Structures are given as C-alpha cells and as structure tokens.
Amino acid sequence: MARGHCTWNTYSIFHTMPTHMASWILFALLLILPSPLCMRFVASAVTAPLSAMNPLTCSLFQSATCNSILYQSNDLQKEEIAVYYSVNATDIRNITNGSKQDYLVPVPCSCQNVNGTTAFFYDTVYTVKVGDTFVNVSSQYYSGQAWPLGGEERTFIPDAEVPIHLLCGCVQDDAEVVVTYTVQQQDTLSEIGDNLSAQVSKIQSLNTNLAQNSTYIEAGWVLFVPMEKNGTSTP
C-alpha cells in the first residue's frame, strides 16, 4: 500500500477471485483500513455545529446588575410562569408573536460566576417531578434558556429543589433592556427586531454566535435582543 494515498495495489490479492467477490472484499477493506490521507479528508468534511447558547460575559469587578427580560414561549399561564421564574404574575407582560400569545418576564440580572462561567444570569429554583430531566425542564418551562452545568442527572431527583441559571443580559444604554429570546421556527432577525423593537445591527453585535454569519439563525438558538424600553408592551 502506498502511504498517504486512498488506494491499494490489489491485483496480486484478487486476480484469481471472481470479479464480484473481489469488489466486495475491496470495498470492506476501504471501510476498515483508511489511509492517513483518507482519515484527514473525512475529518475535514465534518464541521462542528454552532453553539446554541453563548452567555453574555461580564466582569465580576464591575458588579453589574440591571433589569432584564426573559422571553417565555412555552404556552404556559401567567400563574405557572410566576412559579417557575419566582416572580409576581402581575409583572409578567403579554406580547403577540404572529398568532401566538407569548410573555415577557422581567427579572433582576447580575454578573455571576456559575461553575467557571462568568456571565449574566438570573437564578430561580425548580422542584423536580418524576421523569424530569434538565434538558426537558429547560425546554418545556424555561424556553431552552437554562444554562447546563453538567451532572444534572445526579441532582434531578423527584421533590428535590434545584437551582436553575437562566441567561440574561445588561447593556450600558439606559434606553435599552436586554431580552433573552429563543429563536422559533420561521424566525428571521428582522422579524425578531420588529417584534421586540430592536435594531438588527445591535442584535448582531451583541451575539457572538452571529459572528460567522450575521444573518443566519436556527430554531433553538438563544439570542440577546437590546429592546428599546419605550417599545415594551403593557401588562
């Protein structure tokens, strides 16, 4: 076999075999005995997916705190949201997204070190139910905005109260408030901006997962949207 090539000299091995048998054996060898060049080619063809969650980083020395908003899109009632988010139901605001009724949940946001990640978070507490997993709880009750620490399966025991760290954000412009928004099917950046009274260019600059392609988004991505305060809907 020639080093660094994806072919082998098979004539001496297969010249006495029936053609169809030799072809199948050669195919099997190609699958299990790739050369270094073949391996490099396969590896280069596989690209890692872009991260769906990139916390808004901060400095603990700044001790930054602010009012922030979490966008709730799980079809829950205000009273349920109030329990899951540890807020008052009267503070939760309605917002329409197409034909769907969603909610804006105001929360205090602070710079924290959560398991080695220094970023803006809002903390709440969740009481685990039978069959719960961290991924399902985040998706079904917190719009996929809960930050995973790893090892949650050890703490997600029925009736246990576990901390939930939700992504939030602060900006220096007093005329804006950061909305943590989870991209939904068929969303575009311009539609998100229109619905939340935010400029697309500011959304792009605030989110590192838009750095490679500033207009490409996927359902499930968590974005930070700097919403103009005078565009906030009323309760």
C-alpha positions as CSV (number, residue, x, y, z in Angstrom):
1,M,0.0,0.0,0.0
2,A,1.3,3.4,-0.9
3,R,1.5,5.7,2.1
4,G,-0.6,8.8,2.0
5,H,-3.0,7.6,-0.7
6,C,-6.5,6.2,-0.6
7,T,-5.8,3.3,-3.0
8,W,-4.1,0.0,-2.5
9,N,-2.4,-2.4,-5.0
10,T,-5.0,-5.2,-5.0
11,Y,-4.1,-7.1,-8.2
12,S,-1.8,-9.7,-6.5
13,I,-4.5,-10.5,-4.0
14,F,-7.7,-10.5,-6.1
15,H,-6.6,-11.5,-9.7
16,T,-7.7,-15.1,-9.1
17,M,-11.0,-14.2,-7.5
18,P,-14.4,-13.7,-9.3
19,T,-14.8,-10.1,-10.0
20,H,-17.9,-9.6,-7.9
21,M,-16.3,-11.2,-4.8
22,A,-13.1,-9.2,-5.2
23,S,-15.1,-6.0,-5.4
24,W,-16.9,-6.6,-2.2
25,I,-13.8,-7.5,-0.3
26,L,-12.0,-4.4,-1.6
27,F,-15.0,-2.3,-0.5
28,A,-14.8,-3.8,3.0
29,L,-11.1,-3.1,3.2
30,L,-11.6,0.5,2.2
31,L,-14.0,0.9,5.1
32,I,-11.9,-0.6,7.8
33,L,-8.4,0.3,6.6
34,P,-8.4,4.0,5.6
35,S,-5.0,5.6,5.0
36,P,-4.0,8.8,6.9
37,L,-5.0,10.9,3.9
38,C,-8.4,9.4,3.8
39,M,-8.8,10.0,7.5
40,R,-7.8,13.6,7.1
41,F,-10.3,14.1,4.3
42,V,-13.2,12.6,6.3
43,A,-12.3,14.7,9.4
44,S,-12.1,17.9,7.4
45,A,-15.5,17.3,5.9
46,V,-17.2,17.2,9.3
47,T,-17.9,20.6,10.9
48,A,-18.9,21.2,14.4
49,P,-22.4,22.8,14.9
50,L,-22.5,26.4,16.1
51,S,-23.3,26.7,19.7
52,A,-27.0,27.4,20.5
53,M,-26.1,29.2,23.8
54,N,-23.4,31.8,24.3
55,P,-23.8,33.6,27.7
56,L,-23.3,37.3,27.7
57,T,-20.0,37.6,29.5
58,C,-19.1,40.2,32.1
59,S,-16.5,41.1,34.8
60,L,-17.1,40.4,38.4
61,F,-15.1,43.5,39.3
62,Q,-17.9,45.6,37.7
63,S,-20.6,44.1,39.9
64,A,-23.0,44.8,37.1
65,T,-26.7,44.4,37.8
66,C,-29.7,45.5,35.8
67,N,-33.3,44.8,35.0
68,S,-33.6,42.3,32.2
69,I,-36.4,40.4,30.4
70,L,-36.8,36.7,29.7
71,Y,-39.0,35.8,26.7
72,Q,-41.4,33.0,27.5
73,S,-42.8,30.9,24.7
74,N,-43.9,27.7,26.3
75,D,-47.7,28.3,26.2
76,L,-47.9,28.5,30.0
77,Q,-50.3,30.5,32.0
78,K,-49.0,33.6,33.9
79,E,-49.6,31.9,37.2
80,E,-47.4,29.0,36.1
81,I,-44.7,31.2,34.8
82,A,-44.7,33.2,38.1
83,V,-44.0,29.9,40.0
84,Y,-41.3,28.7,37.7
85,Y,-39.5,32.0,37.5
86,S,-40.0,33.1,41.1
87,V,-41.7,36.4,40.0
88,N,-45.0,38.1,40.6
89,A,-47.7,37.2,38.0
90,T,-48.7,40.9,37.8
91,D,-45.2,41.8,36.5
92,I,-45.4,39.5,33.5
93,R,-46.2,41.3,30.2
94,N,-48.1,40.0,27.2
95,I,-46.6,40.0,23.8
96,T,-48.0,38.7,20.5
97,N,-45.8,36.8,18.1
98,G,-47.9,36.3,15.0
99,S,-51.0,34.4,16.1
100,K,-49.3,33.2,19.3
101,Q,-49.5,34.7,22.8
102,D,-46.1,34.8,24.5
103,Y,-44.9,36.6,27.6
104,L,-42.1,38.9,28.7
105,V,-40.8,38.1,32.2
106,P,-38.9,41.0,33.9
107,V,-36.1,39.7,36.2
108,P,-33.1,41.2,38.0
109,C,-30.0,40.2,36.1
110,S,-26.5,40.0,37.7
111,C,-22.9,39.1,36.8
112,Q,-22.1,35.8,38.4
113,N,-19.5,33.0,38.2
114,V,-21.5,29.9,37.5
115,N,-19.3,26.8,37.6
116,G,-16.4,28.6,36.0
117,T,-18.5,30.7,33.5
118,T,-18.6,34.4,34.4
119,A,-21.6,35.9,32.7
120,F,-25.0,37.5,33.3
121,F,-27.6,35.1,34.9
122,Y,-30.9,35.1,36.7
123,D,-31.4,32.3,39.2
124,T,-34.6,30.6,40.2
125,V,-35.4,27.3,41.8
126,Y,-37.3,24.3,40.3
127,T,-38.9,21.4,42.2
128,V,-38.1,18.2,40.3
129,K,-41.0,16.0,39.3
130,V,-40.9,12.3,38.4
131,G,-39.4,11.7,35.0
132,D,-37.9,15.2,34.8
133,T,-34.5,15.8,33.0
134,F,-32.6,19.0,32.9
135,V,-33.0,19.2,29.1
136,N,-36.7,18.7,29.2
137,V,-37.2,21.1,32.1
138,S,-35.2,23.8,30.3
139,S,-37.1,23.2,27.0
140,Q,-40.7,22.9,28.5
141,Y,-40.6,25.5,31.2
142,Y,-37.8,27.9,30.5
143,S,-37.9,28.3,26.7
144,G,-34.5,26.5,26.5
145,Q,-32.7,29.3,28.3
146,A,-31.3,27.4,31.3
147,W,-27.5,27.1,31.4
148,P,-26.3,23.5,31.8
149,L,-23.6,22.8,34.4
150,G,-23.1,19.1,33.7
151,G,-24.0,16.3,36.0
152,E,-27.6,17.4,36.4
153,E,-28.8,13.8,36.4
154,R,-27.3,13.4,39.9
155,T,-29.4,16.3,41.3
156,F,-32.6,15.8,39.4
157,I,-34.3,13.6,42.0
158,P,-38.1,13.8,42.5
159,D,-39.1,16.5,45.0
160,A,-35.5,18.0,45.1
161,E,-35.3,21.8,44.7
162,V,-32.6,22.5,42.2
163,P,-31.1,25.9,41.1
164,I,-31.9,27.0,37.5
165,H,-29.5,29.5,36.0
166,L,-31.2,31.5,33.2
167,L,-29.3,33.5,30.7
168,C,-29.9,37.3,30.8
169,G,-28.0,40.4,29.9
170,C,-27.2,44.0,30.7
171,V,-26.1,46.8,28.4
172,Q,-24.8,50.3,29.1
173,D,-27.5,52.1,27.2
174,D,-30.2,53.1,29.7
175,A,-32.7,53.4,26.9
176,E,-32.5,49.7,26.2
177,V,-33.3,46.5,28.1
178,V,-31.9,43.1,27.1
179,V,-34.5,40.4,26.2
180,T,-33.3,36.8,26.3
181,Y,-35.0,35.3,23.2
182,T,-35.1,31.7,21.9
183,V,-35.3,31.6,18.1
184,Q,-38.5,29.9,16.9
185,Q,-39.3,28.2,13.7
186,Q,-39.5,30.5,10.7
187,D,-38.0,33.4,12.6
188,T,-35.8,36.0,10.9
189,L,-33.6,38.6,12.6
190,S,-35.6,41.4,11.1
191,E,-38.9,39.9,12.4
192,I,-37.4,39.4,15.9
193,G,-36.2,43.0,15.8
194,D,-39.6,44.3,14.7
195,N,-41.4,42.3,17.3
196,L,-39.1,43.4,20.1
197,S,-38.4,47.0,19.0
198,A,-34.7,46.4,18.4
199,Q,-32.3,47.2,15.7
200,V,-30.9,44.2,13.8
201,S,-27.4,45.6,13.8
202,K,-27.5,45.8,17.6
203,I,-28.7,42.2,17.9
204,Q,-25.9,41.1,15.6
205,S,-23.2,43.0,17.7
206,L,-24.5,41.6,21.0
207,N,-24.4,37.9,20.0
208,T,-21.2,36.1,19.4
209,N,-22.9,33.1,17.6
210,L,-23.8,35.5,14.8
211,A,-20.1,36.4,14.2
212,Q,-19.6,33.9,11.4
213,N,-22.8,34.7,9.5
214,S,-24.6,37.7,10.8
215,T,-28.0,36.8,9.2
216,Y,-28.1,33.1,9.8
217,I,-30.1,31.8,12.8
218,E,-31.5,28.4,13.8
219,A,-34.6,27.5,15.9
220,G,-33.5,26.9,19.5
221,W,-30.6,29.4,19.5
222,V,-30.7,31.8,22.5
223,L,-30.2,35.4,21.5
224,F,-29.8,38.6,23.4
225,V,-32.0,41.4,22.0
226,P,-31.4,45.0,23.1
227,M,-35.0,46.2,23.1
228,E,-35.9,49.9,23.2
229,K,-37.6,50.5,26.6
230,N,-40.4,52.6,25.0
231,G,-41.3,49.6,22.8
232,T,-42.1,47.3,25.8
233,S,-45.7,46.1,25.7
234,T,-48.0,46.7,28.7
235,P,-49.3,44.0,31.0
